[in-house]
Each structure stands twice: as structure tokens, then as C-alpha cells.
Amino acid sequence: MKHADPGPEWAAAPSPWAVLAAYAVPLCVLPSAIWRLSLVFTDDSATTWYMVFLSVLSMGLALSTLGLVYRWGQQVPHWVPLLGRRSIPARPVVLVALIGGSLLVAVCLYLLLNSMFHVVDRGWVGIGRDEPAHPAPGWEVLRYYAPLVAWGPLVIAVAVDYGRRALRRSPNPPPTIKRFASGTGPEMTQTS
């Protein structure tokens, strides 16, 4: 895979830290996904389809973060009928990534604050009304979910870098301020 390199469509390649952060996202999600999948084979009370669905969904969303640093995240692949080779608009991509990252941060903050202040004593118990309440998980389970705390901030950081690069390639960049030659004051101009 090629990183998004500068060219006529993009003004800058992704920052090296953004590439590392994008790769860190799936690595943060992987422990919890593997643990949930292991429950399918070891725990009789685990709802199989739910565990598989949640693991696949979370890994799919985590891997989509790589699209923010690779060319396939900027252009529809050529093999997609009718849409192949079209540019993907950057604003909706950045907006979705920022909203998703913010929601992940909010969920982590809620879980942290709820564990400290016990705002809600009993949470959602699972699929169906007759599902028995499960005891609160201990460190043997939480150690698989602890890396998920970094998921939201990493997605936000990579989305900001993606947005920065997309803004540079914009055909109508924001106005810049130039000083008059005489130094009497600033003047707003559009650069092309």
C-alpha cells in the first residue's frame, strides 16, 4: 500500500506520527476483539452472533482509520462500479472521524466517571429481557478493554492531520493576510 503522497490532488503526505497513530488504532481494538471471540468458544452463556458481530464491527471501524493516511481513503477504488476513481470529499470524512472519536472519548469518560461515582448502579444487561445481570468485570476482563481508552484520541488526532492536508489541497484556500508595502495595515487577499 502506498501512503497518500503529495501530488496534484493532495498538498502533503501524512505526518509520520499520523501514520503511527492510524496503525495504533487497530492494535488498541485487537485485544478486546480477540477476547470477545474467545468467549464464543469458551463461554456457554455468551451470545455467539453478538460477540462475533461486535468484534468484526469494532475491527472494521478501527481499520478504516488507515484510510485517513492511505490513498484508498481519498479516492474510491477503481473496481467499484460507477464510482471508481472518484475523489472522496474530505469534509464529510473529517466530520465523521471527529464525531466518532468524540463519541469514543465520551463513552470512556462516562464509564470512568460512572465507576467512580456510581451514577448508574445497573447497566444494560444484554440481549433480551430475560438475560441475567452479569457481575461487574474485574481486571481479568478490563485489561482487554483498557487499550480502548486511546481509540478516540488517536482517531481525532489522525482526522485533524487528514483535515490539515485536505485544507491545503482545497481549490479555494482561506484568505491570507498581507501587509501593505508601506506598513499601514493588513489587507485580505485570496491566494490561488
C-alpha positions in Angstrom: 0.0 0.0 0.0 1.2 3.5 -0.8 0.9 6.3 1.7 -1.0 9.3 0.4 1.8 11.1 -1.3 1.8 14.7 -2.4 0.5 15.2 -5.9 -2.0 17.2 -7.9 -4.8 16.1 -5.6 -3.1 16.4 -2.2 -0.7 19.0 -1.0 1.1 17.0 1.6 1.8 13.4 2.7 0.5 12.4 6.1 2.7 13.2 9.1 4.8 10.3 10.3 3.1 10.5 13.7 -0.3 10.3 12.0 0.7 7.1 10.2 1.8 5.5 13.5 -1.4 6.7 15.2 -3.5 5.2 12.5 -1.7 1.9 12.9 -2.1 2.1 16.7 -5.9 2.2 16.4 -6.4 -1.4 15.3 -3.8 -2.5 17.8 -5.8 -0.9 20.6 -9.0 -2.6 19.5 -7.5 -6.1 18.8 -7.2 -7.3 22.4 -10.9 -6.8 23.2 -12.0 -8.3 19.8 -9.9 -11.4 20.3 -11.2 -11.7 23.9 -14.8 -11.5 22.7 -14.2 -14.1 20.0 -12.6 -16.4 22.6 -15.8 -16.3 24.6 -17.7 -17.8 21.7 -15.6 -21.0 22.2 -15.2 -21.0 25.9 -18.3 -19.4 27.5 -21.7 -21.2 27.0 -23.6 -18.1 28.2 -22.1 -15.8 25.6 -24.4 -14.8 22.8 -22.4 -16.0 19.8 -23.7 -13.8 17.0 -23.5 -10.7 19.1 -19.8 -11.3 20.1 -18.8 -12.1 16.5 -20.7 -9.0 15.2 -19.2 -6.7 17.8 -15.7 -7.9 17.2 -15.9 -7.7 13.4 -17.6 -4.2 13.6 -15.1 -2.8 16.0 -12.1 -4.1 14.0 -13.7 -2.9 10.7 -14.1 0.6 12.2 -10.6 0.6 13.6 -9.1 -0.5 10.3 -11.0 2.3 8.5 -8.8 4.7 10.3 -6.0 3.6 8.0 -7.9 5.2 5.1 -7.0 8.6 6.6 -3.3 8.0 5.8 -3.5 5.9 2.6 -4.7 6.9 -0.9 -7.6 4.4 -0.8 -9.1 6.7 1.8 -9.0 9.7 -0.6 -10.3 8.0 -3.8 -12.9 5.3 -4.5 -11.1 2.2 -5.7 -11.2 1.7 -9.5 -13.1 -1.6 -9.2 -16.2 0.0 -7.7 -18.9 0.3 -10.4 -20.0 3.8 -11.4 -17.9 5.5 -8.6 -14.4 4.2 -9.3 -11.6 6.7 -9.2 -13.7 9.5 -7.9 -12.3 11.6 -5.1 -13.9 11.2 -1.7 -14.9 14.6 -0.3 -12.7 15.4 2.7 -15.2 17.4 4.8 -17.6 14.5 5.5 -14.7 12.1 6.2 -13.2 14.5 8.7 -16.6 15.2 10.3 -17.4 11.5 10.7 -14.0 10.8 12.1 -14.2 13.6 14.6 -17.7 12.7 15.7 -16.7 9.0 16.0 -13.6 9.9 18.0 -15.5 12.3 20.2 -18.2 9.6 20.9 -15.5 7.2 21.9 -14.0 9.7 24.3 -17.4 10.4 25.7 -18.1 6.7 26.3 -14.8 6.3 28.0 -15.4 9.3 30.2 -18.9 8.1 31.1 -17.6 4.6 32.1 -14.7 6.2 34.1 -17.0 8.6 35.9 -19.7 6.1 36.5 -17.2 3.6 38.0 -16.0 6.4 40.4 -19.3 8.0 41.3 -21.8 5.1 40.7 -24.3 7.3 38.8 -26.0 4.3 37.3 -25.9 1.2 39.5 -27.1 -1.4 37.0 -26.3 -1.1 33.3 -27.7 -2.7 30.2 -27.7 -6.5 30.8 -27.5 -7.7 27.2 -29.8 -9.1 24.5 -33.4 -9.8 25.7 -35.3 -9.0 28.8 -34.7 -12.4 30.5 -30.9 -12.0 30.2 -29.5 -12.3 33.8 -27.5 -9.4 35.2 -23.8 -10.1 34.9 -21.4 -9.1 37.7 -19.1 -6.2 37.2 -16.0 -7.3 35.4 -12.7 -7.4 37.2 -9.2 -6.6 36.0 -9.1 -10.1 34.2 -11.6 -8.6 31.7 -10.8 -4.9 31.9 -7.2 -5.5 30.8 -8.5 -6.3 27.3 -10.6 -3.1 27.2 -8.0 -0.7 28.8 -6.3 0.0 25.4 -9.7 1.2 24.0 -9.2 4.4 26.0 -6.7 5.5 23.4 -9.0 4.8 20.4 -10.9 8.1 20.5 -8.0 10.4 20.9 -6.0 8.6 18.2 -8.8 8.8 15.7 -9.3 12.6 16.5 -5.5 13.2 16.0 -5.4 11.3 12.7 -8.6 13.1 11.5 -7.1 16.5 12.3 -4.0 15.6 10.3 -6.2 14.4 7.4 -8.2 17.7 7.6 -5.0 19.8 7.6 -3.8 18.0 4.4 -7.2 18.3 2.8 -7.4 22.1 3.6 -4.0 22.6 1.8 -5.3 20.9 -1.3 -8.5 22.9 -1.4 -9.0 24.9 -4.6 -10.2 27.9 -2.6 -7.9 28.2 0.4 -8.9 30.6 3.2 -7.8 34.2 2.7 -4.4 35.2 3.9 -3.3 38.5 5.4 -0.7 40.5 3.5 0.9 43.7 4.8 0.9 46.8 2.7 4.3 47.7 1.5 4.1 51.0 3.4 3.2 49.1 6.6 -0.1 51.0 7.0 -2.2 47.9 7.7 -3.3 44.4 6.7 -5.1 43.6 3.5 -7.2 40.5 2.9 -6.4 38.7 -0.3 -7.4 35.4 -1.9 -4.5 33.2 -3.0 -4.8 30.9 -5.9 
